[in-house]
């Protein structure tokens, strides 16, 4: 009987080992991904301990585009093509993500990213720019606008973090695992494509709009050498509370938010609207956490309307409106 139990135990252990081995994914060399995903507009600059990848498109007043956690500058593809007709569009792969990858110190605080943005503008010789940010990028954007108001023309925040605990990502398996002691180290090796696909479906209100190409891109960039370690480091970073900085933002501000956002609820918008003087809000029914990907044409037209004429949008905030 004991012999039989031992055999069963060994068989189960063998199955677990084989299943785990099938889920393991190797790092993809940075140079291989650069060859695959850089374009003629791609540039690299050594800054803030990172080999920063960015794209420089169009001419005119500069606008900086900042992506969210586990995303890349490609999240702005639908905006860049339109904005670059009249603006100089600079979109960045934040350190820890995309083709930029891990930085030298594994520091990924909001303060670090804010200083990086300042250094980037200085390196580009840009005195003042519009700044737009999604999710984590939104939090960096408003922190920068509050800290360096003289450097920002207008501010666009797309579902920014900073009110809901930015480190509370229990809705997404990778975010949860990255913060779980012992288990988090498995993410350096076990990151199959289906986990990435599941996470992306969570940020779309209508996941039928999620393409195979988007899933492949996201998975590839996650597997870029160093990015998984950086992701774990970022998820275990405790940021200094910067919500109080909202009142210091002087730039005209537009908020874009998907009403079906499952990661950062649209109700969080009330904090921004109450604390940033004159801030405007546009809501997108049915859209999720990244409406600029899900509804690129509609959202970029609203952004252009704001940048060009600064009108009150038809779905502006009403203090008596219940979100």
Buried (B, 14 or more C-beta within 10 A) or exposed (E): EEEEEEEEEEEEEEEEEEEEEEEEBEBBEBEEBBEEBBEEBBEBBEBBBBBBBBBBBBEEBBBBBBBBBBBBBBBBBBBBBBBBEBBBBBBBBBBBBBBBBBBEEBBBEBBBBBBBBBBBBEEBEBEBBBBBBBBBBBBBBBBBBBBBEEBBBBBBBBBBBBBBEBBEBEEBBBBBBBBEEEEBBBBBBBBEBEBBBBBBBBBBBEBEBBEEEBBEBBBBBBBBBBBBBBBBBBBEBEBEEBBEBBEBBBBBBBBBBBBBBBBBBBEBBBBBBEBBEEBBBBBBEEBBBBBBBBBBEBBBEBBBBBBEEEEEBEBBBEEEEEB
